[in-house]
Amino acid sequence: MRIVIIAPGSRGDVQPYIALGKGLQNAGHYIRLVSHSNFESLVISYGLEFWSFGNDVKEAVENDEMRELTEKGNFLLLMAKMAKEAEREALHFAEGGLSAAQGMDIVLAGIGGLFIGTAIAEKLNIPLVQAYVFPFTPTQEFSSVLTPKLPTAFNRISHHLARQLMWQGFRSADGIARKKVLNVPAAPFLGPFSSKATQSMPVLYGFSPSVIPAPPDWNSNTHITGYWFVEEAVDWQPPAALLDFLQSGAPPVYIGFGSMSNRNPEQTADLVIKALALTDQRAILLSGWGGLQKANVPDSIFMIDSIPHSWLFPRMRAVVHHGGASTTAAGLMAGVPSVVIPFFGDQPFWGQHVADLGVGTKPIPRKKLTAERLANAIQEAVTNERIRQRAADLGKQIQAENGIKSAAEIISQLEK
């Protein structure tokens, strides 16, 4: 089959779909992945065909307003800001996505590409496979990952509320795309969740059943496959300076917040350095998209712009991160304790779930982060043998799974 994958977002958002696309390609399918121009070289490096939306996602993430909203962690304000960005980019998304989907048999999209993907599938009269990295199907088992934890009686309602929160925020952008580019009817007021394009099609979840078991009220067409991890290129080599640092002392702690921007990266770096001094830990600090910055750091700290989590995390004593779905997955697979500093969105859910699983410390919301709180969490992560053993055991379970193969087998059944 010819499958177009619509994958907007940060690198952490896009990377699972690169992994899934590669697995589908290896299973004999023709894959085309459409995303932001930032990821062209990354997608091509995995041997996938790349098509661009024609925009730069980094510009949208690193402006001053987004930095301030991200640091405050107000999800409603962030959703409003992202909705405005979606309106501004609606034509790019529609034109790029429609062009990439021409001649394809199936559209595959996750949360970031769901609405535009559904509209494009309706335009071309082809089916859409939903593929998510966090739970999005309503269930009574637990609250939505996008809402505060509610009493059990309100669990299912919370999922519908989260869906409507997202849809009503992006409905204007969807309307622009449908009217000005796609020439298809407007989606229903309550959203395209029951679109003909998705009927009878599988819904895939790229996380481990050892982390979130399948709720009993999900139907048989909804599948938890296991994680979708990318494999590093066979010729990839870590920087020599990093190897020297790792070999020069005890295993360090990793600290990085992905694409979560800070208004004052220097201040955040100072906080992190103070926390490390309080715990007497060596560390690897990730810079990157508006991340941690410091001109001069102690010899006990190594700063790097980017590094594959799959290679680095198993070499760490613990990993401190923002709780993005992909980074959380990498930490769990590595079998090392996690310290989650959630900003917004699904990050608080993953932070609390890591703690509930017993494989990490209690999460510290970004706006409540202090050097002392971070130091206490790091100290617990590196010394609590119960957490360390549970993390190691869960890591082994996840390593034994093959989510990409499972997902590819489900999609391949559609040919029959």
N, C-alpha and C positions, 0 to 999 in steps of 0.2 A: 504494500500500500504506500501511497504518497501522503506523508503527514507533515503539516506545518505546525510548528510549536510557537505560540505567541508568549513571549517571556520578557515583560518589562520589569524594571526595578533596579535595585543595587546588585552588586556582584553576588552577595549572599542569596538574593532572590533568584538570580538567573542561573547560578551554577547547578542546582539540582536538575534543571531542565536540560542543561548541556549533558549531564550524566545520563538522564533518561533518553535523550535523543541519540546519544552514542550507543546505548544498549539496544534501542529500536533499530538503529542502522545495522548493528551487528546481527540482529535477528532477520535481516533481509529487507527492511523497509527503507524507502527513500525519505530522508529527513531534511527539512528546511527550517531553520530557526530564525525568527525575526525578533530583534531587540534594539537597544540603543546603540548608537555608533561607537560608544566607549568599549563595547565588548566584541567588536569585529575580530580582532586578532586572537582573542581568547577562544571564541567559537571555532574559528578556522583551525586553530592549533589542535583541536580534537577531531578534525576531519569532517566537520559538518558544514553544510552550505549556509551562509549567513546572508540575511536581508535586513536592512536597517529601517527603523522608523524615521530616520533623518534628524534625530535630535540628540542632545547631550544630557544624560540624566545627572551627571555630576554638577552641572550648573544649577539644576533645580534643588539639589540637596545642600549645596554649600553656600547659598546666599545667606545674608545676615538674619533675615526674618526666620528662615527655616532653622538656622542654628539655635536661635533663641527659643523657638517653639519646641524643638527637640529636647533641649536641656530642661525646659519646664515640664515636659512630659504630659501636656494636656492633649489627650487624644482627640477630643472634639475639635479643638482649635487646629490641630494638625490635619485632621480630616478635611476641615474647611479650606485650609491652605492647599492641600493636595487636590481637592476638587477644583480649585481655581486653576492650578497647574494643568489638570486634566482638560479643562475647557480650552486653555491656551494651546494645548498640544493635540486636541481632538482630531484635527485634520491630518496631522502627521501620523497619528496612530491608525486612522482609518485608511489613508492612502497607502502607507507602508504595509499594513496588515493585509489589505485587499490585494495589493500587488503580489505579495508573497504567497497568498493562498490560491492564486489562479492555478488551475489544473491539479489541485491537490484533492485527495479523497477524504481526509479527516482534518479537522482543526483540533489541536490539543492546547488547553490553557489552564492556568491556575488562577489564584485570586487576583493577581494584577492584570491579567489579560482576559478575565472571564467575560466582562460586558462587551468589549469590542470584539472578542472572539466569537461570542454568541451572535452578534449583529452580522459579522462577516459570514459565519456559517449559514445564517438565514438568507443572506444575499446570494450565496453561491449554491444554496440548497444541498449542503453537505452536513454530516453530523459533527458534533463537538464532544470530545472526551474531556471531562473535568479531571484535573490532576493537581492535588494540593499537598502542601507540606505541613499543614496543621488542620485539625478537624473543622469542617465547615458545614457538614450535614447535621441537621437538627437531631438531638437525642435527649432523652431524659436522664442519661447517666451522669452528665457533668455540664457545667455552665459553658457558654461560649468562651472561646479563648480571647475574644475581643471585648468582653464585658467584665465588670467586677464579679467575683464569685457570689452567687445568690443562693438562697434556700433551695433545697432540692426540688420543691414543687414548681419552681420557676425556671428550671434548667432548659426545658424545650423552648419556652418563651424567649429566653435569652438569646438563643440561636437565631430565631426569627427577627428579634430586635437588632442583632448585629448585622444580619443580612440587609435589613432595611436601612440601617445607619449607613452602610456602605453604598447601597443602591441610590438612596435619595441624595447622597452627596455627589455621586457621579452621574446622576440621571441627565443633568443638563449637557455634560460632555457627550454622553451616549446619544442624546437627541441631535446634537450638532453633527456627529459622525453619520448617523443614520440619514439625516435630511440632506446634508450638503455633499456627501461623498457616496454613500451606499445606496441611497434612494430606496430605502425599505421602511415599512411602517414603524412608528414609534413603539418602543417596548411598553408593556402594561405598566400601570401606575405602581404596582407592587413589585415590578422587576421581571426580568426574563428567566426566572429560575425554573419555570415550567415550559421553556421554549421547546418547540417541536424538534429543534436541532439536538437537544440533550436527551430526548425520550429514548428509553431502552438502551442507552449507552452506559458503559461502565464509568464509575467514579473511582479514581485511584487516590490513595493516600500514601505519600512517601515518608512514612515514619515506621518505627518498629512496633510490632504487636507486643513486644516485651516492655515497651515504654507506655503505650496506650493500647490496651486490648480493644478489639472490635465491640462496640456496644451491641447488646442483643436486639435493640430495636432498629438497627440498620438493616436494609434489605440485602438480598444475596448479590446484587449488582454493585455493591459498595465494598471496596477491597482495601485492606491495609496490607501493603506489599512488603514493607521494609524500606529502609532509607535508600535514597538515590545519591550515592557518592561518586564523585569523579575520580578517575585514576590518573595519577601524574604521568606525564610523558616518560618513556623509558630512558630518555637521555637527559632528564632533569637532574641537576645537581645543586645541592645547597651551597650558599656562599662559603668560601673557605674561612672567612672571619667568623661566621656563625659556628662552624664546626669547632674552630679553636676555642670559642667562648664556651660551648657546651662541654668540651673536654677539660676545661681548666678548673672545674669545681663541681659542686653538687648540682643535681638537676634543678633548674630554675622554675619559677612560676611564670606563666604567660599572662600578659595583661593587654587587652585590646578591645575596642568598642566598635569595630567594623565601620560602617558608614554613618554612625551616629555622630553628628557634628557637635562641637562645643563652641560657645562664644569665646572662650579663653582657653585654648589648648595648653598654653604654658601653665596656667593655674591648675588645670587637671593633672598635668605632668608633675607639678610640685606636690600635689596631694598624694599621687601614687608613689612617688619617691620617698615621701615621709612615711607612708604606710610600710613600704619595704624595709626602710631603716628600722622601724619599730619591731619588725619580725625577723630581721637579719637574714632576709631571703635574697638570693640572686633572681634576676628576672629578665625576660624578653618582652620589650614593649613594642607594640605595633603602632606605627604612625599611619600615614595613608590619607584617606579622605577626611581632612579636617580633624584628624585624630590627635593622639598624644604628640606633643612637640616639646623639645628641650634641647637647647644648643649644646650644653655640657652636662653629661650625666655621669654618675659614679662608674667605676670600672666593674662594679657588680651588676650593671644593667647594660643590655645590648638592645639597641633600637634598630628596627628594620621596617621597611615600607610595606612589604607583603611577603607572605610565606605560606605554602600549602599547609593547612591545618592537619591534613591526614598524615603528613610527615612529622610535623612539629609536636603536636599534642601528646603522642605517646611518650615523648622524651621529657615531658614536664612533670613537676610534682603536683601541680594544680593549674587550672585554667580560669582566669577571671575575664568575663565578657558580658556583653549586653543582653544576652538571651535571645538573639535572633534564632530562628528555627534551624538554619544550616549550621551555625556555630555551635548551638546546643547539641545538635546531632553529632558533630565532630568530637566534641568533648565526651559525650556518652560512649561513642565507639572507641575512643582512645583508652577508656577504662580508668580515667583519672578524675579526682574530685573537681567539682565546678563551684565557682563563686559567681553568681549572676547579679549584675547591676542593671535591672531593666529600666528602659526609658519610657516606652509606650507600646500600644498595639498588643500583639501576642506575647511580647517579652515578659510581662508580669506572670502570665500563665506558665510559661516554660520555667521561669525562675522558681515559682512555687512548686511546680511539678518535680523539678530536680530535687528540691528539698524533701517533698513527700516520698519520693522514691528512695531517699536515704543516701543519695550519691553526691550530695553537695550541701552547702550551708543554706541557711535562710536567706532569701534574696534581700538586697538593699536597694530600694528605689534610688535612681540617680540623684534626684533632688534632695535626698537625705544622706547622701554619701559624704563621709568625713574620713580623714586619714586613720583615725582611731577605729572606726567601724570596719573599714577595709582591712586594717591590720588584724583585728580580732577574727574576721572571717577567714583571712588567709591562714592565720595560725591554726584555726580549727580544721581547715581543709588539709593541711599538711601533717597534722598530728593525730587526728581522730581516726583510729584504726578501723572502727566500724564503718565509717564513711568510705575510707579507702578500699576496704574489702568489698563493700557493696558495689562501688564504682567499677572495680576490676571484674567482678562477676557479671554485671550487666554488660560491660564492654565485650566480654567473651560471647555472650548470647547474641549481641548485635553483629559481631564479626562473623558469626556462623550463618547469618541470613544473606540473602541475595535479592534485595528489593527490586533492582533493575531487571533481573531475569524474570522475576514474578510478574512485574508490570508488563514486560514485553510479551510474555505468554498470554496474558489476558487480552491485550490489544490484538495480538495475532489471531485470536479466536474470531475476531470480527470479519476475517477474510472468508471464513467457512460458511 
